[in-house]
Every structure is written in C-alpha cells, then in structure tokens.
Amino acid sequence: MKRCNAKTRKGTPCQRYALKNVKNGRCRLHGISTGAKTKAGRERLRAAQLKHGYYSKESISQRKKIKEMLTLATETIQMAENA
C-alpha cells in the first residue's frame, strides 16, 4: 500500500496509508476536505465563523450613519451657540 508522505510537524513524512479514493494520495488526516463547495455550504461556514459582527457590512454602515448624525448635531449646536 502507498503511504501518505505528507510532512508532519517534526518534518518527517506521515506514515499512515494513503486513501484510495482521494486524488492527492494522502491519508484521512492530510487530504480529505477541500472546503465547502456549494453556496449553501459556504453560507453555513460564514455563519459559523461570525463571532461578534463588529466588522460586518451592516455594522460598519450603521456606525458611519451614527457618526454623520453626531457630526451634524455638533455643527447644529455650535451654530446655535454662535447665533
């Protein structure tokens, strides 16, 4: 049987047997998954990786709008004080 021969953390070749149905000839630890293929799978992965959403598009646009409103309010207050 063919061996995996992927490089381990020690720098030595992996000694596990390669899987027959995997194109790259690696073992189950080094060559099975290549990531999500379908759109639904990628969406599930994206949702699972989201931790807090601080840098999501919605959060960034919301903070930008709040900043614009605060700037406008500050300018209005300054104009009222100067008048």
GIMO-V720502 format. One record per backbone hydrogen bond with DSSP energy under -0.5 kcal/mol. CO is the residue of the C=O (numbers start at 1). NH is the residue of the N-H. Records with the same first field share a line. If there is no record, write none. Layout:
CO: NH  NH
This chain:
2: 18
6: 14
8: 11
12: 8
14: 5
16: 4
21: 23
22: 25
26: 19
27: 31
38: 42
39: 43
40: 44
41: 45
42: 46
43: 47
44: 48
45: 49
46: 50
53: 56
56: 60
57: 61
58: 62
59: 63
60: 64
61: 65
62: 66
63: 67
64: 68
65: 69
66: 70
67: 71
68: 72
69: 73
70: 74
71: 75
72: 76
73: 77
74: 78
75: 79
76: 80
77: 81
78: 82
79: 83
